[in-house]
């Protein structure tokens, strides 16, 4: 008999390696704009009950910007951070109680900008061992939302539109899951990650 926990660990290790390699082969697209504030987020993934999940947060109504939106944990760069990766991990610790040393950082995705505020977001992909005792801070984060990657890959989940950002026409994505909508910069980051994840799955 195969130990299910051991089997899950083997599957996770294999996917971790393939994702790490896929992300390392990419040429990250960086955005440099002195008028915008550098920031970073973590795309947290974990293997739970036979499938991969992505963790999102719902922002509170107390924050200054992006009230009530679904996002990845993260925030603005602070002078003492030293790197945008440190920014992402620090914000995760503050918002959801995720200890930086318990994240396996697999790589980076392309920078993106926010349309309703003035941020450049640098996304990092991180693997977390499940189960994990997250802790919602209640000030920036109202709720943690777990979504199976398989649900996000469903063709009926995604809707696309064209909008203008900084005088350029761009494709906007809207992911619908259990009455919630993931949109904006978070959805653009998610779209890119899901494309890479699907490529890795097909190559397995």
Residue pairs with C-beta under 8 A, 6 or more apart in sequence:
8 47
8 50
11 47
12 47
12 127
14 204
15 47
15 52
15 200
15 204
16 104
16 106
16 127
18 200
18 203
18 204
19 106
19 107
19 125
19 127
19 196
19 197
19 200
20 106
20 107
22 107
22 196
22 199
22 200
23 106
23 107
23 108
23 109
23 125
23 196
24 107
26 107
26 196
28 108
28 109
28 110
28 111
29 110
29 111
30 110
30 111
30 122
31 111
31 112
31 113
31 120
33 113
33 120
35 118
36 113
36 118
36 119
36 120
37 76
37 77
37 118
37 119
37 120
38 76
38 77
38 84
38 87
38 119
38 120
38 122
39 74
39 75
39 76
39 77
39 84
39 87
39 119
39 120
39 121
39 122
40 74
40 75
40 77
40 84
40 85
40 87
40 88
40 91
40 121
40 122
40 123
40 124
41 71
41 72
41 73
41 74
41 75
41 88
41 91
41 121
41 122
41 123
41 124
41 186
41 189
42 72
42 73
42 74
42 88
42 89
42 91
42 92
42 98
42 103
42 123
42 124
42 125
42 126
43 54
43 72
43 109
43 123
43 124
43 125
43 126
43 189
43 190
43 193
44 54
44 55
44 72
44 73
44 92
44 98
44 103
44 126
44 127
44 128
45 52
45 53
45 54
45 55
45 125
45 126
45 127
45 128
45 149
46 52
46 53
46 55
46 127
46 128
46 129
46 130
46 132
47 53
47 130
48 130
48 131
48 146
51 148
51 149
51 150
52 148
52 149
52 150
52 197
53 130
53 146
53 147
53 148
53 149
54 146
54 147
54 149
54 152
54 190
54 193
55 72
55 73
55 96
55 128
55 134
55 144
55 145
55 146
56 70
56 71
56 72
56 144
56 145
56 146
56 147
56 182
56 186
57 70
57 71
57 72
57 73
57 95
57 96
57 136
57 140
57 141
57 142
57 143
57 144
57 145
58 68
58 69
58 70
58 71
58 141
58 142
58 143
58 144
58 145
59 66
59 67
59 68
59 69
59 70
59 71
59 140
59 141
59 142
60 67
60 68
60 138
60 139
60 140
60 141
60 142
61 67
61 68
61 142
62 139
62 140
63 139
63 140
65 116
65 117
66 114
66 116
66 117
66 184
68 142
69 183
69 184
69 186
70 145
70 180
70 181
70 182
70 183
70 186
71 186
72 123
72 186
72 189
73 88
73 91
73 92
73 95
73 96
73 98
73 141
74 87
74 88
74 91
74 92
74 121
74 123
75 87
75 91
75 94
75 95
75 140
76 87
76 119
77 84
77 87
78 87
78 90
81 87
81 90
84 122
84 124
85 105
85 124
88 122
88 123
88 124
88 126
89 98
89 100
89 103
90 100
92 98
92 100
92 103
93 99
93 100
94 137
94 140
95 136
95 137
95 140
95 141
96 134
96 135
96 136
96 137
96 141
96 144
97 133
97 134
97 135
97 136
97 137
98 128
98 132
98 134
102 128
102 129
102 132
103 126
103 127
103 128
104 126
104 127
104 128
105 124
105 125
105 126
106 125
106 126
106 127
107 124
107 125
108 122
108 123
108 124
108 125
109 123
109 124
109 125
109 189
109 192
109 193
109 196
110 123
110 192
111 120
111 121
111 122
111 123
112 120
112 121
112 123
112 185
112 188
112 189
113 119
113 120
113 121
113 165
113 166
113 185
114 121
114 184
114 185
115 163
115 165
115 184
115 185
116 184
119 185
121 185
121 189
123 189
123 193
125 193
134 144
136 142
136 143
136 144
145 180
147 177
149 194
149 197
151 157
151 177
152 158
152 175
152 177
152 190
152 194
153 194
153 198
156 176
157 175
157 176
157 177
158 173
158 174
158 175
158 176
158 191
159 173
159 174
159 176
160 171
160 172
160 173
160 174
161 171
161 172
161 174
162 169
162 170
162 171
162 172
163 169
163 170
163 172
164 170
172 183
172 184
172 187
172 188
173 183
173 187
173 188
173 190
173 191
174 181
174 182
174 183
174 187
175 181
175 182
175 183
175 187
175 190
182 190
